């Protein structure tokens, strides 16, 4: 086994490391593209560290692509360690990258962040969990995700609904149970998600608003 030093202090990648931190986002984008076009394991730490602070969405997405081009035996353990970071962006972007890599060795660490207090981290964890859930564990994941029903604004709720829909038929019994919750917000979110299961092209905002009115007023109103 060859141990690769992934830290860059000078050396052949010094210019690229500097370019990844340049003031101009287009320059950073080109640098991330270059890192992915010519994958170098020595850039692993640099790319992961940059994900934690990069302000531009398109550059972050290119950083993820560059990391996906590197050996998983290097990237997955490094990204899993990043999930313990105090930085919400570091956790969120690492979850996103892990979902793109698709290595289920990351599943235990990913599933531990399903209820992260930061909405963007939780959103990324939901998506990653659906991508990485071990076969046969879909129903358990659906039950765990359902405890987040009613959380946040409609954008966050739609993210959770899409994650639940991604689990297929395993989610239906869970939604039926949530539909009997004493909390009208949970009932409304569960009903809107059920509609999304049956009609993925349905308007989620209208569905959840309609469900909220019914949930608050009562079924006999």
Secondary structure, DSSP 8 states (H G I E B T S, - for coil): --------SSSTTHHHHHHHT-S-HHHHHHHHHHHHHT--GGGHHHHHHHHTT---HHHHHHHHHHHHTS-HHHHHHHHHHHTT-S-HHHHHHHHHHHHHHT-GGGHHHHHTTTT-SSHHHHHHHHHHHHHH--TT-HHHHHHHHHTTTT-SSHHHHHHHHHHHHTTGGGGHHHHHHHTT-S-HHHHHHHHHHHHHHH-TTS-HHHHHHHHHHHHHH-TT-
